[in-house]
Amino acid sequence: MSVNKIVLAYSGGLDTSVILKWLKEEYNCTVVAFAADLGQEEDWDAVHEKGLATGAEKVVISDLKETFVKDFIFPAFRANAIYEGSYLLGTSLARPLIAMEQVQVAAAEGADAVSHGATGKGNDQVRFELGYLALNPKLKIIAPWRIWDLNSRTKLLSYAKIHGISVPVTKEKPYSSDENLLHISFEGGILEDPWQEPDENMFKLTCSPEAAQDKPTYIEIEFANGDPVAIDGEKMTPAVLFARLNELGGENGIGRLDMVENRFVGMKSRGVYETPGGTVLRTAHRDLETITLDREVLRIRDSLIPRYADLVYNGFWFAPEMRLLQKTMDEAQQTVNGVVRLKLYKGNCVPVGRKSDNSLYQESFATFEEDEVYNQADAGGFIRLNALRLKMQALKTK
């Protein structure tokens, strides 16, 4: 493949550092290193200097925190998206944003190719490349893991040592991690054995439930059209609000997940996740919907969640069916306004109160006390009509 300039999705870690050097040698062209700040704990000055030292013509670092939360996390949480009943899609939601910004950087830099550090076994290669192809199909795509012979962590470490590349991964800490505002994921190394319990020292965003404070934390989250807008009455921007939820959830031991999931490419993979703020937010959001959504609207919407989550997980964020689903999900959120009170305690997030001007809950109807709005005798006819087909079936079998 003949290319003039490549924009590489760059993190400064082992894989992309090696890839940066390898691209320059293999294609004999200039490489622009692009890094996305999605809220991960990172020394961006060091990333910039390392990219240049490794051979990048230029290092572009984009602050995408507010965009990530507002345009990717919040839409998914309006849909209550969850993959295989557990995973809140932290990595899956980040990849289309990185791809989108990478394509824009390629246009600005006059590049004719893009590259990424995803392996040929995982989901990220699909997510990145579906994004590239949806946004600019003219760009050439280079996926080193699918074409080179550096097909193991050991070989990558050896290559890095030979070329004088400093890397954060060591043999004493061989798992891979990915961090953003929504979560931290851990995989590989010792975690490839699904029977092996994760090391407590591995976790960054959450304390263990056993070590969490003995006193519960009560918080109130206010929603407008399905999006959180304030915590305890204080209005915040999306990224600031989400960071605060991460703090509150993390210090109470909330949001850890250890699961074996089904990758899009077909294999099963063990992942360990920390998603404190996301766990708190989804709990609060679903609880508010119990009083603000019509029963049948809620059921139809919930029936679409697995399809929505599959599309996100499999990389189809920019697909037309995704746009259709998002519009449907958002239509259902017009009445999801109000406040939820939560009790956070030792790994548990429990709704203990909710209120809304759009509430469909009417105490006068639901009360067990005497009322004047509901004729209990009407229930007899309701039951007989619903039992008619059962009665006919029973009579036929006799």
Residue pairs with C-beta under 8 A, 6 or more apart in sequence:
1 27
1 113
1 140
1 142
3 27
3 29
3 112
3 113
3 140
3 142
4 29
4 30
4 111
4 112
4 113
5 29
5 30
5 31
5 32
5 57
5 109
5 110
5 111
5 112
5 113
6 23
6 27
6 29
6 30
6 31
6 32
6 111
6 113
6 114
6 115
6 142
7 31
7 32
7 34
7 102
7 105
7 106
7 109
7 111
7 113
7 114
7 115
8 16
8 19
8 20
8 23
8 31
8 32
8 33
8 34
8 56
8 114
8 115
8 116
8 117
9 16
9 34
9 36
9 98
9 99
9 102
9 114
9 115
9 116
9 117
9 128
10 16
10 20
10 33
10 34
10 35
10 47
10 51
10 56
10 59
10 117
11 35
11 47
11 117
12 35
12 42
12 46
12 47
12 50
12 51
12 168
13 117
13 167
13 168
13 169
14 153
14 156
14 157
14 160
14 167
14 168
14 169
15 117
15 145
15 156
16 33
16 117
17 50
17 54
17 160
17 165
17 166
17 167
18 150
18 156
18 159
18 160
18 163
18 165
18 167
19 115
19 117
19 144
20 31
20 33
20 51
20 54
20 55
20 56
21 54
21 55
21 159
21 163
21 165
22 144
22 148
22 150
22 159
23 29
23 31
23 115
23 142
23 144
24 30
24 31
24 55
26 148
27 142
30 57
31 55
31 56
31 57
31 115
32 56
32 57
32 58
32 59
32 60
32 105
32 109
32 111
33 51
33 54
33 56
33 58
33 59
33 60
34 59
34 60
34 61
34 62
34 101
34 102
34 105
35 44
35 47
35 51
35 59
35 60
35 61
35 62
36 61
36 62
36 64
36 94
36 97
36 98
36 101
36 102
37 44
37 61
37 62
37 63
37 64
37 65
38 64
38 65
38 68
38 94
38 97
38 98
38 180
38 181
39 65
39 68
39 179
39 180
39 181
39 182
39 239
39 242
39 243
40 179
40 180
40 181
41 179
41 204
44 61
47 59
47 61
48 59
48 61
50 166
51 59
52 59
54 165
58 109
60 105
60 109
62 101
62 105
64 97
64 101
65 181
65 239
66 237
66 238
66 239
67 97
68 93
68 94
68 97
68 180
68 181
68 182
68 239
69 181
69 238
69 239
69 241
69 242
70 238
70 239
71 97
72 93
72 94
72 96
72 97
72 317
73 93
73 181
73 182
73 238
73 242
73 278
74 226
74 227
74 228
74 238
75 326
75 329
75 330
76 89
76 93
76 308
76 312
77 226
77 227
77 278
77 281
77 282
77 285
78 226
78 227
78 285
78 329
78 330
78 333
78 336
79 301
79 304
79 305
79 308
79 325
79 326
79 329
80 282
80 285
80 286
80 289
80 301
80 302
80 305
81 88
81 89
81 305
81 308
81 309
81 312
82 88
82 89
82 282
82 305
82 309
83 89
83 92
83 261
83 309
83 310
83 312
83 313
84 259
84 261
84 262
84 309
86 257
86 259
86 261
87 257
87 259
87 261
87 271
87 273
87 313
88 182
88 183
88 273
88 275
88 278
88 279
88 282
89 182
89 309
89 312
89 313
90 178
90 180
90 182
90 183
90 184
90 185
90 273
90 275
90 278
91 123
91 124
91 178
91 180
91 183
91 185
92 123
92 127
92 312
92 313
92 315
93 182
93 312
93 317
94 178
94 180
94 182
95 124
95 127
95 128
95 131
95 315
95 317
96 127
96 131
96 315
96 317
96 318
98 128
98 131
99 127
99 128
99 130
99 131
99 132
99 135
100 131
100 135
102 114
102 132
103 114
103 131
103 132
103 135
103 136
103 139
105 111
106 112
106 113
106 114
106 136
106 139
107 136
111 139
112 138
112 139
112 140
113 139
113 140
113 141
113 142
114 132
114 139
114 140
114 141
114 142
115 141
115 142
115 143
115 144
116 124
116 125
116 128
116 129
116 143
117 144
117 145
118 124
118 125
118 127
118 128
118 143
118 145
119 125
119 145
120 143
120 145
120 146
121 263
121 265
121 267
122 263
122 265
122 269
123 263
123 264
123 265
123 313
123 314
123 315
125 143
125 145
125 146
126 264
126 265
126 314
126 315
127 314
127 315
127 317
128 315
129 141
129 143
129 315
130 315
130 316
130 317
130 318
130 319
131 315
131 317
131 318
132 139
132 141
133 141
134 318
134 319
135 318
144 150
145 151
149 155
150 156
150 159
153 169
153 174
153 188
157 167
157 169
157 171
159 165
160 166
160 167
169 176
173 189
174 188
174 189
174 190
175 186
175 187
175 188
175 189
175 190
175 191
175 202
176 186
176 187
176 188
176 189
177 184
177 185
177 186
177 187
178 184
178 185
179 185
179 204
181 239
181 242
181 243
181 246
181 277
182 242
182 275
182 277
182 278
183 205
183 255
183 273
183 274
183 275
183 278
184 204
184 205
184 273
184 274
185 271
185 272
185 273
186 198
186 202
186 271
186 272
186 273
187 269
187 270
187 271
187 272
190 196
190 199
191 198
191 270
191 271
191 272
192 270
193 270
194 260
194 270
198 258
198 272
200 208
202 272
203 256
203 274
204 274
205 246
205 250
205 255
205 274
205 276
206 249
206 250
206 253
206 254
206 255
206 256
206 274
206 276
207 250
207 251
207 252
207 253
208 253
209 253
209 346
209 347
209 348
210 253
210 346
211 253
212 251
212 252
212 253
212 345
212 346
212 347
213 251
213 252
216 252
216 343
216 344
216 345
217 248
217 251
217 252
217 343
217 344
217 345
218 341
218 342
218 343
218 344
218 352
219 231
219 232
219 248
219 280
219 341
219 342
219 344
220 231
220 232
220 233
220 339
220 340
220 341
220 342
221 228
221 230
221 231
221 245
221 280
221 281
221 284
221 339
221 340
221 342
222 228
222 229
222 230
222 231
222 233
222 338
222 339
223 229
223 284
223 285
223 288
223 336
223 337
223 338
223 339
223 340
224 337
225 330
225 333
225 334
225 336
225 337
226 285
226 330
226 332
226 333
226 336
227 238
227 333
228 241
228 245
228 281
228 284
228 285
229 235
229 236
229 241
230 236
230 241
231 241
231 244
231 245
231 248
236 244
242 277
242 281
243 277
244 277
245 276
245 277
245 278
245 280
245 281
246 276
246 277
247 276
247 277
248 276
248 277
248 280
248 344
249 255
249 276
249 277
249 279
249 280
249 344
249 349
250 274
250 276
252 344
252 345
252 346
252 347
252 349
253 346
253 347
254 276
254 279
254 280
254 344
254 347
254 348
254 349
255 273
255 274
255 275
255 276
255 277
255 278
255 279
255 280
256 272
256 273
256 274
256 347
257 271
257 272
257 273
257 274
257 275
258 270
258 271
258 272
258 273
259 270
259 271
259 273
260 268
260 269
260 270
260 271
261 268
261 269
261 270
261 271
262 268
262 269
263 269
264 313
264 314
264 315
279 349
280 342
280 344
280 349
283 342
283 349
283 350
283 351
284 340
284 342
284 351
285 336
285 340
287 340
287 351
287 354
288 336
288 338
288 339
288 340
288 354
288 356
289 298
289 336
290 354
291 338
291 354
291 355
291 356
291 359
291 360
291 361
292 335
292 336
292 337
292 338
292 356
292 358
292 359
292 360
293 301
293 332
293 335
293 336
293 360
294 360
297 332
298 332
301 328
301 329
301 332
304 325
304 328
304 329
307 325
308 322
308 325
308 326
308 329
311 317
311 319
311 321
311 322
311 325
312 322
316 322
335 356
335 358
336 358
337 356
337 357
337 358
338 354
338 355
338 356
338 357
338 358
338 359
339 354
339 355
339 356
340 351
340 353
340 354
341 351
341 352
341 353
341 354
342 349
342 350
342 351
342 352
343 349
343 350
343 351
343 352
344 350
362 373
364 371
364 373
365 371
365 373
365 374
